[in-house]
Amino acid sequence: MSVTIVTLHDAVCDFLEKTVAPRFKLKTANADGDVSIVAPQIIRTGFPMPKSLDSDVSDDEIFPFIMPRIRHVKNIKNERQSTATIDLHFGVYDPGQYDADGILIDDGSGYRDLWNLIESTRQSLFETMTIDNKFRIVEDVFDADMYPEQIYPYWEGWLRTEWHILYPRTAWEENLFQ
């Protein structure tokens, strides 16, 4: 398999599906407002796919999610490698908690699930450091935040990572010892 930015993206998605998503059970809701608990889905397309008008899946059911997105790639001067920036976008659904009388209280606690998901991802990436024996995270680059405006009952945030990508082997290197 070649070492490209797209294979890095796919490797990050696979890593998240195996390592991070199974650790969580978070709220989601269907079109009728029925709340259930699910693991976050990994959205591989870089954006949530639009739902058709006659779909049985509500927009709420997109949540919770982790969505890796390729941001940019740059060469490192005088080295045979590049770095690739991958942003991870996170979304959770949390309308609040029910009190003893069964009344839903918007307690603003959804940020906790969001930050737990972001922090678990950070820890997993830096514990592993290398994915698929090809892609190594740049230790000095990590940034995470919530989006400034949250749209109740959804909580969204992001983190930014940078990865080393080796250059492909040249034809000269391929033919050197043949």
Residue pairs with C-beta under 8 A, 6 or more apart in sequence:
1 7
2 168
3 134
3 135
3 165
3 166
3 168
4 165
5 70
5 73
5 84
5 165
6 70
7 132
7 134
8 70
8 84
8 86
8 131
8 134
8 135
8 163
8 165
9 44
9 68
9 70
9 86
10 44
11 131
11 132
11 134
11 135
12 68
12 86
12 88
12 131
12 135
13 42
13 44
13 68
14 132
15 124
15 125
15 128
15 131
16 42
16 66
16 68
16 88
16 121
17 42
19 124
19 128
20 40
20 66
20 117
20 120
20 121
20 124
21 39
21 40
21 41
21 42
21 66
22 39
23 120
24 39
24 40
24 64
24 113
24 116
24 117
24 120
25 37
25 38
25 39
26 37
26 38
26 39
26 40
26 63
26 64
26 92
26 93
26 94
26 113
26 117
27 35
27 36
27 37
27 63
27 64
27 92
27 93
27 94
27 95
27 113
28 35
28 36
28 37
28 38
28 60
28 61
28 63
28 64
28 93
29 35
29 36
29 58
29 60
29 61
29 93
29 95
30 36
30 57
30 58
30 60
30 61
31 56
31 57
31 58
31 60
35 95
38 64
39 64
40 64
40 65
40 66
40 90
40 92
40 117
41 62
41 64
41 65
41 66
42 65
42 66
42 67
42 68
43 49
43 62
43 65
43 66
43 67
44 68
46 67
46 68
46 69
46 70
47 67
47 69
48 62
48 65
48 67
51 57
51 58
51 59
60 93
62 91
63 91
63 92
63 93
63 154
64 90
64 91
64 92
64 93
64 113
64 117
65 89
65 90
65 91
66 88
66 89
66 90
66 117
66 121
67 88
67 89
67 90
67 91
68 86
68 87
68 88
68 89
69 86
69 87
69 88
69 89
70 84
70 85
70 86
71 85
71 86
71 87
71 160
72 84
72 85
73 82
73 83
73 84
73 85
73 165
74 82
74 83
75 81
75 82
76 82
76 83
80 166
80 167
81 164
81 165
81 166
81 167
82 164
82 165
82 167
83 138
83 162
83 163
83 164
83 165
84 162
84 163
84 165
85 141
85 160
85 161
85 162
85 163
86 160
86 161
86 162
86 163
87 158
87 159
87 160
87 161
88 121
88 158
88 159
88 160
88 161
89 156
89 157
89 158
90 114
90 117
90 118
90 121
90 156
90 157
90 158
90 159
91 114
91 154
91 155
91 156
92 110
92 113
92 114
92 117
92 154
92 155
92 156
93 110
93 153
93 154
93 155
94 109
94 110
94 113
94 153
94 155
95 104
95 106
95 110
95 152
95 153
96 104
96 105
96 106
96 107
96 108
96 109
96 110
96 153
97 104
97 105
97 107
97 109
98 104
98 105
99 105
106 152
106 153
110 150
110 153
110 154
110 155
111 146
111 150
111 155
113 155
114 146
114 155
114 156
114 157
115 146
115 157
118 144
118 157
118 159
121 159
122 142
122 144
122 159
125 137
125 161
126 137
126 139
126 142
129 136
129 137
129 139
130 136
130 137
131 137
134 166
135 163
135 164
135 165
136 163
136 164
137 161
137 162
137 163
137 164
138 161
138 162
138 163
138 164
141 160
141 161
141 162
142 159
142 160
142 161
143 159
143 160
144 157
144 158
144 159
144 160
145 157
145 158
146 155
146 156
146 157
147 156
147 157
147 158
150 156
